[in-house]
């Protein structure tokens, strides 16, 4: 998750999928333009399902120089040598996650719409904080709403990168890019795009570039 561009795309997998055909979708997505990372976000599956998905998808990501993160499971992230882990407020705590994956891997933390949670995460050496939902989303139910002003505040005061998540598309992400989001996280609006994931990624990159401030 480098800094080649001031704001980059952060992809999240669906909650459930068949890894073999999904690998083709992932190849299509990554051929569409710049992507910083993919978060494997499987829900209510056994450990072997996570292992199998990682075996299929992580090599595709690495072939495209895209970081591969596993949601919720620092133990599996360490075992499978993923690039990092994403933890929520209800998941294994950040300190325990860092202990399991080590200092060389990425630890990202969900902070909802809370400045306090984000500052705490940064103090505990999070590699990024994620704020959301930017917009209502069908992917994940949430009672939190994180508007552009939160990203503006964070980007002006802190160096830890921030991720905008929740209902973001090529048509509505610009205000979050302009406000200082370092990453735009997208799930269903990429995998469910009527013209395919590659087109979705291309459109999102174009929208991000247009919204970036001209230095």
Residue pairs with C-beta under 8 A, 6 or more apart in sequence:
1 8
1 10
1 36
1 37
1 67
1 106
1 127
1 128
1 161
1 183
2 36
4 34
5 34
5 208
5 209
5 212
6 182
6 212
6 213
7 177
7 181
7 182
7 183
7 184
7 208
7 211
7 212
8 34
8 35
8 36
8 182
8 183
8 184
8 208
9 33
9 34
9 35
9 36
9 183
9 184
9 186
9 201
9 204
9 205
9 208
10 35
10 36
10 37
10 39
10 163
10 165
10 183
10 184
10 185
10 186
11 29
11 35
11 37
11 38
11 39
11 185
11 186
11 187
11 190
11 201
12 38
12 39
12 41
12 71
12 139
12 165
12 185
12 186
12 187
13 22
13 38
13 39
13 40
13 41
13 42
13 53
13 57
13 187
13 191
14 22
14 41
14 187
14 188
14 191
15 41
15 42
15 43
15 44
15 139
16 42
16 43
16 45
17 53
19 52
19 53
19 55
19 56
19 57
20 56
22 53
22 56
22 57
23 56
23 57
23 60
25 191
25 197
26 38
26 57
26 60
26 61
26 197
27 60
28 196
28 197
28 198
29 35
29 190
29 191
29 197
29 198
29 200
29 201
30 60
30 61
30 64
30 66
30 201
31 198
32 197
32 198
32 199
32 200
32 201
32 202
32 205
33 201
33 202
33 204
33 205
33 206
34 205
35 64
35 66
35 201
36 66
36 67
36 183
37 61
37 66
37 67
37 68
37 69
37 83
37 106
37 183
38 57
38 61
38 66
38 67
38 68
38 69
39 69
39 70
39 71
39 86
39 185
40 50
40 53
40 54
40 57
40 68
40 69
40 70
40 71
40 82
41 71
41 86
41 187
42 49
42 50
42 53
42 71
47 73
47 76
50 70
50 73
50 76
50 80
51 76
51 80
54 68
54 70
54 76
54 80
54 82
57 68
58 68
58 80
58 82
61 67
61 68
62 68
67 83
67 84
67 106
68 82
68 83
69 77
69 82
69 83
69 84
69 85
69 86
69 106
69 108
70 76
70 77
70 80
70 82
70 84
70 85
70 86
71 85
71 86
72 85
72 86
72 87
72 88
72 91
72 92
73 85
74 85
74 87
74 92
74 96
74 97
74 98
74 100
74 101
74 107
75 100
76 82
77 84
77 85
77 100
77 101
77 105
78 100
78 101
78 102
78 105
82 105
83 105
83 106
84 101
84 105
84 106
84 107
84 108
84 127
85 97
85 100
85 101
85 105
85 106
85 107
85 108
86 107
86 108
86 109
86 110
86 130
87 93
87 94
87 97
87 107
87 108
87 109
87 110
88 109
88 110
89 110
89 111
89 112
89 117
91 97
94 107
94 109
94 121
94 124
94 126
95 124
97 107
98 107
98 124
98 125
101 107
106 127
106 128
107 125
107 126
107 127
108 126
108 127
108 128
108 129
108 130
108 163
109 117
109 121
109 126
109 128
109 129
109 130
110 130
110 132
111 117
111 118
111 121
111 129
111 130
111 131
112 131
112 132
112 142
112 144
112 146
113 131
113 132
113 144
113 145
113 146
113 150
114 144
115 150
115 153
115 154
117 129
118 129
118 131
118 154
118 158
118 162
119 158
121 129
121 160
122 129
122 158
122 160
126 160
127 160
127 161
128 160
128 161
128 162
128 163
128 182
128 183
129 154
129 160
129 161
129 162
129 163
130 162
130 163
130 164
130 165
130 185
131 146
131 150
131 151
131 154
131 162
131 163
131 164
131 165
132 142
132 144
132 146
132 164
132 165
132 166
132 185
133 140
133 142
133 144
133 145
133 146
133 165
133 166
133 167
134 145
134 146
134 147
134 164
134 165
134 166
134 167
134 168
134 172
134 173
134 176
135 166
135 167
135 168
135 172
136 166
136 167
137 166
137 167
137 187
137 188
138 188
139 187
139 188
140 166
142 166
146 164
146 166
148 175
148 176
148 178
148 179
149 179
151 162
151 164
151 176
151 179
151 180
151 181
152 179
152 180
154 162
154 180
155 162
155 179
155 180
155 181
155 182
156 180
161 182
161 183
162 180
162 181
162 182
162 183
163 181
163 182
163 183
163 184
163 185
164 173
164 176
164 181
164 183
164 184
164 185
165 185
166 185
167 189
168 176
168 184
168 185
168 186
168 189
169 186
169 189
169 204
170 189
170 200
170 203
170 204
170 206
170 207
171 207
173 184
173 204
173 207
173 208
173 211
174 207
174 210
174 211
175 211
176 184
177 184
177 207
177 208
177 211
177 212
178 211
178 212
178 213
184 204
184 208
186 200
186 204
189 200
190 197
190 200
190 201
190 204
191 197
193 199
193 200
